């Protein structure tokens, strides 16, 4: 069995489409804890965001850079 760190590393290497499927499966396993309407809306939004990424309509930045920018904003 993989450690949590190994699992995260493996998941990070997946394509965006495969990550969305993984997220969907993980969320489905938690469905008893989540309101169904909220769940459906979250899935819809995630799918819409994947489409915009695939079309090149938005540009992503690495997570480390995003976190550094957020930390910098809160430090001010």
N, CA, C and O atoms as a printed pandas DataFrame, in Angstrom:
     atom_number atom_name residue_name chain_id  residue_number  x_coord  y_coord  z_coord
0              1         N          UNK        A               1    0.842   -1.173    0.000
1              2        CA          UNK        A               1    0.000    0.000    0.000
2              3         C          UNK        A               1    0.893    1.244    0.000
3              4         O          UNK        A               1    1.934    1.274    0.656
4              5         N          UNK        A               2    0.466    2.274   -0.751
5              6        CA          UNK        A               2    1.210    3.517   -0.833
6              7         C          UNK        A               2    1.023    4.354    0.429
7              8         O          UNK        A               2   -0.027    4.315    1.070
8              9         N          UNK        A               3    2.049    5.101    0.766
9             10        CA          UNK        A               3    1.887    6.079    1.837
10            11         C          UNK        A               3    1.088    7.255    1.278
11            12         O          UNK        A               3    0.923    7.366    0.063
12            13         N          UNK        A               4    0.600    8.117    2.135
13            14        CA          UNK        A               4   -0.145    9.286    1.680
14            15         C          UNK        A               4    0.722   10.158    0.778
15            16         O          UNK        A               4    0.247   10.636   -0.253
16            17         N          UNK        A               5    1.977   10.373    1.145
17            18        CA          UNK        A               5    2.881   11.177    0.324
18            19         C          UNK        A               5    3.083   10.556   -1.053
19            20         O          UNK        A               5    3.112   11.267   -2.057
20            21         N          UNK        A               6    3.222    9.238   -1.103
21            22        CA          UNK        A               6    3.385    8.561   -2.387
22            23         C          UNK        A               6    2.124    8.690   -3.229
23            24         O          UNK        A               6    2.189    8.917   -4.437
24            25         N          UNK        A               7    0.986    8.543   -2.580
25            26        CA          UNK        A               7   -0.285    8.662   -3.283
26            27         C          UNK        A               7   -0.459   10.062   -3.863
27            28         O          UNK        A               7   -0.892   10.212   -5.005
28            29         N          UNK        A               8   -0.127   11.072   -3.093
29            30        CA          UNK        A               8   -0.223   12.452   -3.562
30            31         C          UNK        A               8    0.720   12.677   -4.736
31            32         O          UNK        A               8    0.347   13.321   -5.716
32            33         N          UNK        A               9    1.917   12.161   -4.645
33            34        CA          UNK        A               9    2.885   12.291   -5.727
34            35         C          UNK        A               9    2.383   11.629   -7.002
35            36         O          UNK        A               9    2.495   12.196   -8.088
36            37         N          UNK        A              10    1.834   10.441   -6.869
37            38        CA          UNK        A              10    1.281    9.726   -8.027
38            39         C          UNK        A              10    0.107   10.505   -8.622
39            40         O          UNK        A              10   -0.002   10.631   -9.842
40            41         N          UNK        A              11   -0.762   11.024   -7.768
41            42        CA          UNK        A              11   -1.927   11.770   -8.246
42            43         C          UNK        A              11   -1.502   13.047   -8.957
43            44         O          UNK        A              11   -2.112   13.429   -9.956
44            45         N          UNK        A              12   -0.477   13.702   -8.462
45            46        CA          UNK        A              12    0.000   14.947   -9.070
46            47         C          UNK        A              12    0.531   14.717  -10.480
47            48         O          UNK        A              12    0.525   15.635  -11.300
48            49         N          UNK        A              13    0.985   13.515  -10.766
49            50        CA          UNK        A              13    1.535   13.197  -12.081
50            51         C          UNK        A              13    0.451   12.874  -13.112
51            52         O          UNK        A              13    0.756   12.731  -14.296
52            53         N          UNK        A              14   -0.788   12.759  -12.688
53            54        CA          UNK        A              14   -1.886   12.435  -13.611
54            55         C          UNK        A              14   -2.221   13.621  -14.507
55            56         O          UNK        A              14   -1.918   14.768  -14.182
56            57         N          UNK        A              15   -2.851   13.325  -15.638
57            58        CA          UNK        A              15   -3.356   14.402  -16.502
58            59         C          UNK        A              15   -4.512   15.098  -15.781
59            60         O          UNK        A              15   -5.078   14.557  -14.830
60            61         N          UNK        A              16   -4.850   16.287  -16.236
61            62        CA          UNK        A              16   -5.951   17.020  -15.608
62            63         C          UNK        A              16   -7.251   16.224  -15.684
63            64         O          UNK        A              16   -8.029   16.207  -14.730
64            65         N          UNK        A              17   -7.483   15.575  -16.801
65            66        CA          UNK        A              17   -8.715   14.789  -16.951
66            67         C          UNK        A              17   -8.740   13.629  -15.961
67            68         O          UNK        A              17   -9.771   13.357  -15.345
68            69         N          UNK        A              18   -7.605   12.944  -15.807
69            70        CA          UNK        A              18   -7.550   11.835  -14.857
70            71         C          UNK        A              18   -7.658   12.332  -13.417
71            72         O          UNK        A              18   -8.241   11.655  -12.571
72            73         N          UNK        A              19   -7.101   13.507  -13.136
73            74        CA          UNK        A              19   -7.248   14.083  -11.795
74            75         C          UNK        A              19   -8.714   14.360  -11.491
75            76         O          UNK        A              19   -9.178   14.123  -10.376
76            77         N          UNK        A              20   -9.445   14.862  -12.487
77            78        CA          UNK        A              20  -10.868   15.145  -12.293
78            79         C          UNK        A              20  -11.633   13.859  -11.990
79            80         O          UNK        A              20  -12.519   13.845  -11.136
80            81         N          UNK        A              21  -11.289   12.788  -12.688
81            82        CA          UNK        A              21  -11.937   11.503  -12.435
82            83         C          UNK        A              21  -11.610   11.018  -11.032
83            84         O          UNK        A              21  -12.487   10.531  -10.319
84            85         N          UNK        A              22  -10.350   11.150  -10.634
85            86        CA          UNK        A              22   -9.937   10.739   -9.292
86            87         C          UNK        A              22  -10.684   11.539   -8.229
87            88         O          UNK        A              22  -11.182   10.977   -7.253
88            89         N          UNK        A              23  -10.757   12.838   -8.423
89            90        CA          UNK        A              23  -11.484   13.687   -7.478
90            91         C          UNK        A              23  -12.941   13.264   -7.400
91            92         O          UNK        A              23  -13.518   13.180   -6.316
92            93         N          UNK        A              24  -13.526   13.000   -8.554
93            94        CA          UNK        A              24  -14.913   12.566   -8.598
94            95         C          UNK        A              24  -15.114   11.279   -7.802
95            96         O          UNK        A              24  -16.088   11.149   -7.061
96            97         N          UNK        A              25  -14.206   10.344   -7.953
97            98        CA          UNK        A              25  -14.318    9.072   -7.247
98            99         C          UNK        A              25  -14.132    9.250   -5.739
99           100         O          UNK        A              25  -14.840    8.634   -4.943
100          101         N          UNK        A              26  -13.190   10.083   -5.360
101          102        CA          UNK        A              26  -12.968   10.336   -3.934
102          103         C          UNK        A              26  -14.189   11.020   -3.330
103          104         O          UNK        A              26  -14.647   10.652   -2.249
104          105         N          UNK        A              27  -14.713   12.020   -4.040
105          106        CA          UNK        A              27  -15.889   12.726   -3.540
106          107         C          UNK        A              27  -17.085   11.782   -3.459
107          108         O          UNK        A              27  -17.878   11.865   -2.521
108          109         N          UNK        A              28  -17.218   10.898   -4.422
109          110        CA          UNK        A              28  -18.331    9.945   -4.402
110          111         C          UNK        A              28  -18.245    9.046   -3.182
111          112         O          UNK        A              28  -19.267    8.639   -2.628
112          113         N          UNK        A              29  -17.020    8.736   -2.763
113          114        CA          UNK        A              29  -16.870    7.889   -1.581
114          115         C          UNK        A              29  -17.256    8.629   -0.307
115          116         O          UNK        A              29  -17.455    8.014    0.740
116          117         N          UNK        A              30  -17.359    9.945   -0.400
117          118        CA          UNK        A              30  -17.721   10.765    0.750
118          119         C          UNK        A              30  -19.144   11.304    0.640
119          120         O          UNK        A              30  -19.553   12.149    1.436
120          121         N          UNK        A              31  -19.891   10.822   -0.335
121          122        CA          UNK        A              31  -21.178   11.412   -0.677
122          123         C          UNK        A              31  -22.155   11.464    0.494
123          124         O          UNK        A              31  -23.022   12.337    0.516
124          125         N          UNK        A              32  -22.049   10.583    1.439
125          126        CA          UNK        A              32  -22.976   10.628    2.564
126          127         C          UNK        A              32  -22.753   11.861    3.425
127          128         O          UNK        A              32  -23.625   12.239    4.208
128          129         N          UNK        A              33  -21.600   12.484    3.287
129          130        CA          UNK        A              33  -21.288   13.660    4.096
130          131         C          UNK        A              33  -21.581   14.965    3.366
131          132         O          UNK        A              33  -21.475   16.040    3.957
132          133         N          UNK        A              34  -21.944   14.885    2.108
133          134        CA          UNK        A              34  -22.096   16.087    1.291
134          135         C          UNK        A              34  -23.523   16.184    0.750
135          136         O          UNK        A              34  -24.078   15.197    0.268
136          137         N          UNK        A              35  -24.097   17.348    0.831
137          138        CA          UNK        A              35  -25.420   17.590    0.271
138          139         C          UNK        A              35  -25.395   17.316   -1.235
139          140         O          UNK        A              35  -24.485   17.763   -1.933
140          141         N          UNK        A              36  -26.381   16.590   -1.730
141          142        CA          UNK        A              36  -26.413   16.188   -3.137
142          143         C          UNK        A              36  -26.418   17.377   -4.101
143          144         O          UNK        A              36  -25.746   17.328   -5.131
144          145         N          UNK        A              37  -27.153   18.430   -3.792
145          146        CA          UNK        A              37  -27.184   19.592   -4.682
146          147         C          UNK        A              37  -25.823   20.265   -4.748
147          148         O          UNK        A              37  -25.371   20.663   -5.822
148          149         N          UNK        A              38  -25.176   20.391   -3.608
149          150        CA          UNK        A              38  -23.839   20.978   -3.564
150          151         C          UNK        A              38  -22.869   20.119   -4.354
151          152         O          UNK        A              38  -22.027   20.630   -5.093
152          153         N          UNK        A              39  -22.997   18.811   -4.191
153          154        CA          UNK        A              39  -22.148   17.857   -4.908
154          155         C          UNK        A              39  -22.299   18.026   -6.416
155          156         O          UNK        A              39  -21.303   18.119   -7.133
156          157         N          UNK        A              40  -23.528   18.067   -6.898
157          158        CA          UNK        A              40  -23.777   18.190   -8.338
158          159         C          UNK        A              40  -23.229   19.512   -8.878
159          160         O          UNK        A              40  -22.627   19.544   -9.951
160          161         N          UNK        A              41  -23.435   20.582   -8.149
161          162        CA          UNK        A              41  -22.936   21.890   -8.578
162          163         C          UNK        A              41  -21.412   21.907   -8.618
163          164         O          UNK        A              41  -20.822   22.476   -9.536
164          165         N          UNK        A              42  -20.782   21.298   -7.645
165          166        CA          UNK        A              42  -19.316   21.231   -7.617
166          167         C          UNK        A              42  -18.780   20.461   -8.815
167          168         O          UNK        A              42  -17.798   20.875   -9.431
168          169         N          UNK        A              43  -19.410   19.355   -9.146
169          170        CA          UNK        A              43  -18.995   18.555  -10.298
170          171         C          UNK        A              43  -19.174   19.354  -11.583
171          172         O          UNK        A              43  -18.303   19.344  -12.453
172          173         N          UNK        A              44  -20.292   20.039  -11.701
173          174        CA          UNK        A              44  -20.560   20.857  -12.890
174          175         C          UNK        A              44  -19.493   21.931  -13.051
175          176         O          UNK        A              44  -18.982   22.137  -14.152
176          177         N          UNK        A              45  -19.154   22.613  -11.967
177          178        CA          UNK        A              45  -18.134   23.652  -12.021
178          179         C          UNK        A              45  -16.769   23.079  -12.378
179          180         O          UNK        A              45  -16.031   23.675  -13.163
180          181         N          UNK        A              46  -16.433   21.935  -11.810
181          182        CA          UNK        A              46  -15.147   21.308  -12.116
182          183         C          UNK        A              46  -15.065   20.931  -13.590
183          184         O          UNK        A              46  -14.035   21.137  -14.231
184          185         N          UNK        A              47  -16.143   20.383  -14.123
185          186        CA          UNK        A              47  -16.158   20.009  -15.531
186          187         C          UNK        A              47  -16.031   21.232  -16.428
187          188         O          UNK        A              47  -15.325   21.191  -17.436
188          189         N          UNK        A              48  -16.702   22.310  -16.074
189          190        CA          UNK        A              48  -16.605   23.546  -16.853
190          191         C          UNK        A              48  -15.181   24.108  -16.815
191          192         O          UNK        A              48  -14.682   24.610  -17.822
192          193         N          UNK        A              49  -14.541   24.023  -15.673
193          194        CA          UNK        A              49  -13.173   24.522  -15.551
194          195         C          UNK        A              49  -12.201   23.677  -16.368
195          196         O          UNK        A              49  -11.265   24.207  -16.966
196          197         N          UNK        A              50  -12.422   22.376  -16.395
197          198        CA          UNK        A              50  -11.564   21.495  -17.201
198          199         C          UNK        A              50  -11.693   21.849  -18.675
199          200         O          UNK        A              50  -10.697   21.885  -19.397
200          201         N          UNK        A              51  -12.918   22.111  -19.124
201          202        CA          UNK        A              51  -13.140   22.483  -20.525
202          203         C          UNK        A              51  -12.391   23.772  -20.851
203          204         O          UNK        A              51  -11.741   23.858  -21.893
204          205         N          UNK        A              52  -12.472   24.775  -19.979
205          206        CA          UNK        A              52  -11.775   26.035  -20.250
206          207         C          UNK        A              52  -10.263   25.830  -20.264
207          208         O          UNK        A              52   -9.560   26.471  -21.046
208          209         N          UNK        A              53   -9.757   24.945  -19.408
209          210        CA          UNK        A              53   -8.329   24.630  -19.432
210          211         C          UNK        A              53   -7.949   23.937  -20.724
211          212         O          UNK        A              53   -6.953   24.295  -21.352
212          213         N          UNK        A              54   -8.730   22.953  -21.125
213          214        CA          UNK        A              54   -8.446   22.207  -22.350
214          215         C          UNK        A              54   -8.476   23.104  -23.589
215          216         O          UNK        A              54   -7.715   22.886  -24.532
216          217         N          UNK        A              55   -9.347   24.103  -23.588
217          218        CA          UNK        A              55   -9.452   25.036  -24.713
218          219         C          UNK        A              55   -8.344   26.091  -24.692
219          220         O          UNK        A              55   -8.163   26.819  -25.668
220          221         N          UNK        A              56   -7.616   26.175  -23.604
221          222        CA          UNK        A              56   -6.574   27.184  -23.481
222          223         C          UNK        A              56   -7.119   28.562  -23.163
223          224         O          UNK        A              56   -6.438   29.563  -23.385
224          225         N          UNK        A              57   -8.339   28.629  -22.648
225          226        CA          UNK        A              57   -8.974   29.910  -22.343
226          227         C          UNK        A              57   -8.424   30.543  -21.073
227          228         O          UNK        A              57   -8.549   31.752  -20.878
228          229         N          UNK        A              58   -7.836   29.761  -20.235
229          230        CA          UNK        A              58   -7.203   30.271  -19.019
230          231         C          UNK        A              58   -5.802   29.692  -18.926
231          232         O          UNK        A              58   -5.509   28.626  -19.468
232          233         N          UNK        A              59   -4.964   30.410  -18.236
233          234        CA          UNK        A              59   -3.597   29.949  -18.066
234          235         C          UNK        A              59   -3.386   29.594  -16.602
235          236         O          UNK        A              59   -3.751   30.360  -15.710
236          237         N          UNK        A              60   -2.802   28.441  -16.362
237          238        CA          UNK        A              60   -2.556   28.010  -14.998
238          239         C          UNK        A              60   -1.164   28.437  -14.559
239          240         O          UNK        A              60   -0.292   28.735  -15.376
240          241         N          UNK        A              61   -0.984   28.458  -13.246
241          242        CA          UNK        A              61    0.346   28.682  -12.689
242          243         C          UNK        A              61    0.615   27.542  -11.716
243          244         O          UNK        A              61   -0.314   26.972  -11.145
244          245         N          UNK        A              62    1.888   27.213  -11.531
245          246        CA          UNK        A              62    2.201   26.138  -10.596
246          247         C          UNK        A              62    1.695   26.458   -9.183
247          248         O          UNK        A              62    1.688   27.616   -8.763
248          249         N          UNK        A              63    1.281   25.440   -8.474
249          250        CA          UNK        A              63    0.743   25.598   -7.134
250          251         C          UNK        A              63    1.680   26.300   -6.179
251          252         O          UNK        A              63    1.247   27.088   -5.339
252          253         N          UNK        A              64    2.973   26.013   -6.306
253          254        CA          UNK        A              64    3.952   26.648   -5.407
254          255         C          UNK        A              64    3.952   28.160   -5.586
255          256         O          UNK        A              64    4.066   28.908   -4.615
256          257         N          UNK        A              65    3.822   28.603   -6.832
257          258        CA          UNK        A              65    3.811   30.040   -7.105
258          259         C          UNK        A              65    2.519   30.667   -6.574
259          260         O          UNK        A              65    2.547   31.745   -5.980
260          261         N          UNK        A              66    1.393   29.992   -6.789
261          262        CA          UNK        A              66    0.115   30.501   -6.292
262          263         C          UNK        A              66    0.145   30.637   -4.772
263          264         O          UNK        A              66   -0.284   31.655   -4.228
264          265         N          UNK        A              67    0.649   29.614   -4.089
265          266        CA          UNK        A              67    0.728   29.674   -2.627
266          267         C          UNK        A              67    1.664   30.783   -2.160
267          268         O          UNK        A              67    1.376   31.463   -1.175
268          269         N          UNK        A              68    2.769   30.969   -2.851
269          270        CA          UNK        A              68    3.703   32.045   -2.486
270          271         C          UNK        A              68    3.028   33.406   -2.641
271          272         O          UNK        A              68    3.212   34.286   -1.800
272          273         N          UNK        A              69    2.247   33.587   -3.709
273          274        CA          UNK        A              69    1.542   34.847   -3.919
274          275         C          UNK        A              69    0.498   35.085   -2.833
275          276         O          UNK        A              69    0.346   36.206   -2.349
276          277         N          UNK        A              70   -0.213   34.042   -2.456
277          278        CA          UNK        A              70   -1.219   34.169   -1.397
278          279         C          UNK        A              70   -0.555   34.515   -0.077
279          280         O          UNK        A              70   -1.018   35.399    0.645
280          281         N          UNK        A              71    0.531   33.816    0.241
281          282        CA          UNK        A              71    1.251   34.107    1.495
282          283         C          UNK        A              71    1.751   35.538    1.519
283          284         O          UNK        A              71    1.695   36.206    2.551
284          285         N          UNK        A              72    2.246   36.011    0.368
285          286        CA          UNK        A              72    2.746   37.376    0.289
286          287         C          UNK        A              72    1.619   38.384    0.519
287          288         O          UNK        A              72    1.818   39.384    1.209
288          289         N          UNK        A              73    0.447   38.133   -0.049
289          290        CA          UNK        A              73   -0.673   39.036    0.132
290          291         C          UNK        A              73   -1.120   39.098    1.588
291          292         O          UNK        A              73   -1.439   40.173    2.096
292          293         N          UNK        A              74   -1.144   37.950    2.260
293          294        CA          UNK        A              74   -1.571   37.937    3.659
294          295         C          UNK        A              74   -0.510   38.509    4.595
295          296         O          UNK        A              74   -0.831   38.935    5.704
296          297         N          UNK        A              75    0.717   38.522    4.171
297          298        CA          UNK        A              75    1.797   39.064    4.990
298          299         C          UNK        A              75    1.781   40.590    4.995
299          300         O          UNK        A              75    2.346   41.222    5.888
300          301         N          UNK        A              76    1.140   41.169    4.006
301          302        CA          UNK        A              76    1.141   42.645    3.882
302          303         C          UNK        A              76    0.190   43.289    4.837
303          304         O          UNK        A              76    0.072   44.514    4.860
